[in-house]
Amino acid sequence: MKLGFICLNLPGHLNPMTALARQLQERNHEVVFLYSSSANGLPCVPGDDRDPINENRPEVSKLQGDDALGFGVGLLVQRTEAMLKSMPAMLEATAVDALIIDPIQFYAELAPMNLGIPYIHAAVASHCDYSGYTPLCIYGDPHQTTPKAIARNRKGVAKFAKMLRNEGVKAYARSAGLEIDWEDPGFTLSKIAWLTQTPREFDFES
């Protein structure tokens, strides 16, 4: 099976997803990193699309708190918007059978959903729990199980969902005939598997 990887490509940084890719190679799978100019020696295919993250790196460094978070998340979704325009052709050219997607590249899974290609998510960073039973990892709220705390957590999820709004991404979903609940950031997460790096000993009970 040929597996395509979609994750952030930060210049000058090692890609932690390559550890998973090498394990899959040992199990006789082909791997290729998409929209990546470097994959620690593994096959990769750079994208021709503009990358708003790298373009705006100096601007992000000037912001703090919610302003920095909202701006940064917005750039990630802008990157997805650009990727969705070229991803069908890239998936056809690379002939991948399935995708492994870092969930921090929000809504990148819309393309495989549209094309009927199976995908799973594998979190490179801390995963986000959108259920509201635990606080989102991007906030500093303590973990509590009271109704008040759960309401606070869900308010945080709703706030985060607004940061993810992008008209280009929504337009792609509409043109593909995909019905997405944009109020639920976890709506498009893989139903096959969602892998995280959180050891059981450090995970919350939910």
PEUR-V668098 format. One line per field, one symbol per residue. psi: psi as a letter, one per 40 degrees, with the letter a starting at -180 (. if undefined). burial: 1 if it has 24 or more other ideal C-beta (glycine too) atoms within 12 Angstrom, else 0. A space follows every 50 residues. Layout:
psi: ???
burial: ???
This chain:
psi: ihhihhiighheiiheeddddddddeffiiihhifhehffeihihiieii gddddeddddeeiiaddddddddddddddddddddedddddddefidiih hheeghededddddefhiiiihhdahihhedediiieeieiihieidddd dddddddddddddehhdddddddddefhhhgeeheedeihedihhiehid deiid.
burial: 01111111100000101101100100000011111100100111101010 11110000000000000010111111111111111111011001010111 11111111111111101011111100111101111111101000000000 01110110111011110010011001010101001101110001010000 000100
